[in-house]
Amino acid sequence: DGEERVVPSHRSIAEYLAAKWLAEQIDQWGLPLGRVLNLFLGRDERTIAGLRGLYGWLALHCQAARQRLIEADPLTVIVYGDVKPMSLEDKRKLLCGLRQEARQHVAFRWEIPSATPFGALAEPGLGDEFSAALSTSERDDASQAYADCVLDILGEGEPIPELAMTIKAVVVDGSWWPRVRREALE
């Protein structure tokens, strides 16, 4: 849009490119991570709403910041970034973060319009974690909300046939929320 002035065609493109640039500054040129996080995180240590897209993409592109970004706001990393290419260990950390989110706030996913981004976490290597979430004897609200999240992951991602019997057990177990049982059935 003129000399030395670029206007992105879409905000997501701008966030993606900005995150790549920031990642390079942090990983290769030593930009202090604390300085960047001070701009991203509010007083509640959560991502500022207008920066969630940039935050999610930064978690993908910046190796030095990834663990800290996942710890601070795993939900934003999943919904606004792309976790599919992340390592199994990073995805395991994201699952732990989602469990923690469910413990802190049962309705942690209710305002998210689509469960599609969660499917990127469906990895056969995480089968034990999924099975543990769906086989737990606990039925408190946090366990139910986390199981619902795990079922969204499995419903949106690639099938993991080894979990079929575990999911069937959820369907027939009347102690789960009706929503959780319906998700398992689907």
C-alpha positions in Angstrom: 0.0 0.0 0.0 2.7 2.4 -1.0 6.5 2.4 -0.6 7.7 0.5 2.5 4.2 0.0 3.7 2.4 -3.3 3.6 -1.2 -3.9 4.5 -2.0 -7.6 5.0 -5.0 -9.1 3.3 -6.2 -10.7 6.4 -5.5 -10.4 10.1 -4.5 -14.0 10.5 -1.8 -13.6 7.9 -0.4 -10.6 9.7 -0.4 -12.5 13.0 1.3 -15.4 11.5 4.0 -13.3 9.9 4.5 -11.2 13.0 4.9 -14.3 15.1 7.5 -15.7 12.7 9.4 -12.5 13.0 9.2 -12.3 16.8 10.2 -16.0 17.0 13.3 -15.2 15.1 14.1 -12.2 17.3 13.8 -14.4 20.4 15.4 -17.6 19.2 18.3 -16.1 17.1 18.9 -12.6 18.3 18.2 -12.8 22.0 15.1 -10.6 22.4 14.2 -11.2 26.1 11.2 -13.5 26.4 10.1 -11.8 29.6 9.8 -8.5 27.7 7.6 -10.1 25.0 5.5 -11.9 27.6 4.9 -8.6 29.5 3.2 -7.3 26.3 1.1 -10.4 25.8 -0.1 -11.2 29.3 -2.5 -9.2 31.4 -2.6 -8.9 35.2 -4.4 -12.3 35.4 -1.4 -13.9 33.5 -3.8 -14.6 30.6 -3.4 -13.5 27.0 -4.8 -10.1 26.2 -7.8 -10.7 23.9 -6.5 -8.8 20.9 -3.2 -10.6 20.9 -4.4 -14.2 21.0 -3.8 -15.0 17.4 -0.2 -13.6 17.6 0.3 -15.6 20.8 -0.9 -18.8 19.3 1.3 -18.6 16.3 4.3 -17.5 18.4 3.9 -20.8 20.4 4.3 -22.7 17.1 7.3 -20.8 15.8 9.3 -20.0 18.9 11.2 -22.9 20.4 12.5 -20.8 23.3 9.1 -19.5 24.3 6.9 -22.5 23.6 6.9 -24.1 27.0 6.2 -20.8 28.8 3.4 -19.9 26.4 1.8 -23.3 26.8 2.0 -23.0 30.6 0.5 -19.6 30.6 -2.4 -20.1 28.3 -2.8 -23.6 26.7 -6.3 -22.9 25.4 -5.1 -19.9 23.3 -2.2 -21.9 21.9 -4.7 -24.6 20.7 -7.5 -22.4 19.4 -5.5 -19.6 17.8 -2.3 -21.4 16.7 -1.5 -24.7 15.1 -0.5 -27.5 17.4 -0.5 -30.3 14.7 3.2 -30.0 13.9 4.2 -29.8 17.6 6.0 -32.6 19.3 4.3 -35.3 21.3 5.8 -33.9 24.5 4.4 -30.4 23.7 1.0 -32.0 23.0 1.2 -33.9 26.3 1.9 -30.6 28.0 -1.1 -29.0 26.3 -3.3 -31.8 27.6 -2.0 -31.2 31.1 -2.8 -27.6 30.7 -6.3 -28.4 29.6 -6.8 -30.5 32.6 -5.6 -27.7 34.8 -7.9 -25.3 33.0 -10.9 -27.6 33.8 -9.9 -27.7 37.5 -9.8 -23.9 37.6 -12.9 -23.1 35.6 -15.3 -25.8 34.5 -16.7 -23.6 31.6 -13.2 -23.0 30.2 -14.3 -24.0 26.6 -17.9 -22.9 26.5 -17.2 -19.7 24.6 -15.2 -21.3 21.9 -17.3 -21.5 18.8 -15.8 -24.7 17.3 -14.0 -27.8 18.6 -12.2 -28.3 15.3 -8.7 -27.0 16.6 -8.7 -29.6 19.3 -8.5 -32.4 16.8 -4.8 -31.6 16.2 -4.1 -33.1 19.6 -5.4 -36.6 18.6 -2.2 -38.6 18.5 -2.0 -42.3 19.1 1.0 -41.6 21.4 -1.3 -39.9 23.8 -3.7 -42.8 24.0 -2.8 -43.5 27.6 -3.6 -39.9 28.6 -6.9 -40.1 26.8 -7.8 -43.5 28.3 -6.9 -42.2 31.8 -9.2 -39.2 31.4 -12.1 -41.4 30.2 -11.6 -44.2 32.7 -11.3 -42.1 35.8 -13.6 -43.0 38.7 -13.9 -39.3 39.6 -17.1 -37.6 38.5 -16.5 -34.1 39.8 -17.2 -31.2 37.5 -13.6 -30.7 36.5 -13.2 -34.4 35.6 -16.4 -34.2 33.5 -15.3 -31.0 31.8 -11.9 -32.5 31.0 -13.4 -35.7 29.7 -15.7 -33.7 27.5 -12.7 -31.9 26.1 -10.9 -35.2 25.5 -13.9 -36.5 23.6 -13.9 -33.3 21.4 -10.2 -34.0 20.7 -11.0 -37.5 19.7 -14.1 -36.6 17.7 -12.3 -33.9 15.7 -9.0 -35.7 15.1 -7.8 -38.9 13.4 -9.4 -42.0 14.9 -7.5 -44.0 17.5 -9.1 -47.4 17.4 -7.4 -48.6 20.6 -9.8 -46.3 22.5 -13.0 -47.8 21.2 -13.8 -49.9 24.3 -12.9 -47.0 26.6 -15.2 -44.7 24.7 -18.0 -47.3 24.7 -17.7 -47.6 28.5 -18.3 -43.8 28.8 -21.5 -44.2 26.7 -23.0 -46.8 29.0 -21.9 -45.3 32.3 -24.8 -43.2 33.7 -22.5 -41.4 36.1 -21.1 -39.2 33.3 -22.9 -36.0 32.3 -25.4 -36.6 29.5 -23.4 -34.2 27.3 -20.2 -36.3 27.9 -22.1 -39.6 27.1 -23.6 -38.0 23.9 -20.1 -36.9 22.8 -18.8 -40.4 23.4 -21.6 -41.9 21.4 -21.0 -39.5 18.5 
